[in-house]
Amino acid sequence: MKLVLFGTFLVFLLFACEIGLRVIGFKPDILSKGPTIRLEPPGNFFIKDSVVGYGNKPGTYKLWFTDDYFCINTNDSAGCRITKPLQDYPLYEGKESIWLYGCSNSYGWSLNDWEAYPYKLQQKNPEINLINFSVTGFGTIQALLQLQRELLVLPKPKMVIVAYAALHDGRNTMTATRRKAATVYNFLGPLVQPYGKIDHDSLIISTPIDVVYNRMPLNEYSALIYFVERAVNNIINKLSSGHNVSKAIILRLNDICIKNNIVFVVAGIASDNDTFEMLDFCRSKGIRAVDISLSNHSGVFSNDPYDGHPNAIANSYYAGKLNQYLHAEHLVP
């Protein structure tokens, strides 16, 4: 009898929690099919990469985000997003170079080539050769792996710029929240990613693994189950120490640049406390840091309704802020 009463009470309690969560606006996890992006020519946008997991597929693509909105993306033969017309590349051979690393915000996701801030920054500085190594979905850990590889095969750059946002912390440690967000883009190609951790005060980087996320059963029907799933993921995120891992990655990037006599700059591209704290941390370690972020709360700088990434106006702002800093610090001619 006691067992029956306990079971009845438990069912009532779970039901009350379900109703209470829905009343305050918390809903079940609606299974996302991901963005409805159509690629021309058809095929993958990303290709496998043994070092960083995946990268941009060389070529020119038309990405349709809706039936009436598309953007043109051009990746050069090395998979780098172009920063100038391809026919102008020979004009920049032999010039001092700047290597820029970042995520979708620095790649210019959902924008045309000429609307992305690295392209605009290149136009403002024709005396340098800007190479954009950014890839949608990357964190800071990929920047480290990319830099280590490229220094083995390319002439050393004058400067390395890493565009950092606090959202990279989860990417650098491959948290459950990050895996869940990334899986919806698997239709564009293989999203295989490395991750890092701190072990006995040392940065350990794993080899790339497939991005897989297993949802809690019935979370698309129950607000309570989805609430529990999010709570568990948040706890895991905290335990991953992502922000500290990101700091360790940036310190290693800085060490590599010092060893190779390369100017190193960290550009904060997100307006949140963790990003600002990272910039302060960099300055405390003698690393050049600049805030190029803007508030996107009003939606004025978002590419809505087609995509939630920064629009062309925002990218003009990023380019202007970064250009102003580089000239003020006499880092470019």
Secondary structure as UniProt FT lines:
FT   HELIX           2..23
FT   TURN            24..25
FT   STRAND          38..40
FT   STRAND          46..49
FT   TURN            50..52
FT   STRAND          53..56
FT   STRAND          59..66
FT   TURN            67..68
FT   STRAND          69..75
FT   TURN            77..78
FT   HELIX           86..92
FT   TURN            93..94
FT   STRAND          97..101
FT   HELIX           104..107
FT   TURN            108..110
FT   HELIX           113..115
FT   HELIX           117..124
FT   TURN            126..127
FT   STRAND          129..132
FT   TURN            136..137
FT   HELIX           140..153
FT   STRAND          159..164
FT   TURN            166..167
FT   HELIX           168..173
FT   HELIX           176..183
FT   TURN            184..185
FT   HELIX           186..188
FT   STRAND          192..193
FT   STRAND          196..199
FT   TURN            200..201
FT   STRAND          202..205
FT   STRAND          209..210
FT   TURN            217..221
FT   HELIX           223..239
FT   TURN            240..241
FT   HELIX           242..259
FT   TURN            260..261
FT   STRAND          263..268
FT   HELIX           273..284
FT   TURN            285..286
FT   STRAND          288..291
FT   TURN            297..298
FT   TURN            300..301
FT   TURN            304..306
FT   HELIX           312..328
FT   TURN            329..330
//
